Amino acid sequence: MKYSYLFLVSVGLLTFAACSDKNDAEIADESEEYVLLNEVTATIQPRMVSETGSTRGVVQDLSDNSYYWEPGGSIVVVPQAEAAVRSYTITSDMVGDSSVLKIPSSVWRYKTGLSYYAVYPYFADSLFTIIDNDCYYYTMPEQVQSGNGSTSHITPELDPLVSEPASPSDRTLSFSMKHMFMLVKFQLVCSEDVTYHSLDLKQEESNNFYYSSGLFLMGQDSYPYLYGSISPGSSECIRLSFDEPVSVTAEDTLDAFMLVPPFIIKNYSQQNVHLVLEATVTQQEDIYTATADLGTWSYEPNTLKVFFSDMTVQH
């Protein structure tokens, strides 16, 4: 499946425009193949947790996913073999006290035996676009953390959710939602007093690390995987900035949270890559680079990776 950028965008816009104007009668005929559902549910699966390095603290609990379901936002349900895309606007009564979203009394008709998948959040005119019903076009926003240890920047726009394929059963359609990206918690210690301004995660000896704008093939039997790039293409590093410089005294810890999309892959298989972390730091008025060798990583979606490391200032 090879697309040009203009073709992808035009197909995506035409698909959404064609779907958004259809009413229920136009979307499905009245045959027994189609049913009105009593409920559509979407449950966020907890991230797997992996730790690397010498433990220096308790892993922060990020299992509460209820903040992901934002009233006013949209979740989209995409069939694998139809043109009609179903979009639901989330209201406060759909969100419970857990990671489950419940959409009652669906007004859309669903075809029994057909597979569907869900994507959240969905903005037809912004960062996320469904293209030709099997691709999800995503552009990585900037990551800006507010202070040491803050997770307020981990929003749905930065950390989208996708589901595995599901089919209607007993007038219910249930999706198992997973985080598309890997969340990394860096716990960094320096032997000197430093003020952090930004962190750059990059691949050793490579200028192509990840796609800042990319296509994901959806509705696979396993996890959706990265297919290819859309302009502006690849980037050499993933940057986490701080809205205000963060000063950390010697031997104290900087807790930084970075969302990591899939690495650039070859032959459609994930590759292990050697990563380094570079921090822009200041001491008094002097600017330096602090570094850490992170070793070899493999990409792990829907995972919280906790990495403990010492930073060395390059004077």
PyMOL commands that set and color helices and strands:
alter all, ss='L'
color gray80, all
select helices_A, chain A and resi 5-20+24-27+66-68+92-94
alter helices_A, ss='H'
color red, helices_A
select strands_A, chain A and resi 34-36+39-44+48-52+74-79+86-89+100-104+109-111+116-120+128-131+135-139+143-145+161-163+172-179+182-190+194-203+210-211+213-217+225-229+234-235+237-248+253-260+273-283+286-297+303-314
alter strands_A, ss='S'
color yellow, strands_A
deselect
rebuild
show_as cartoon
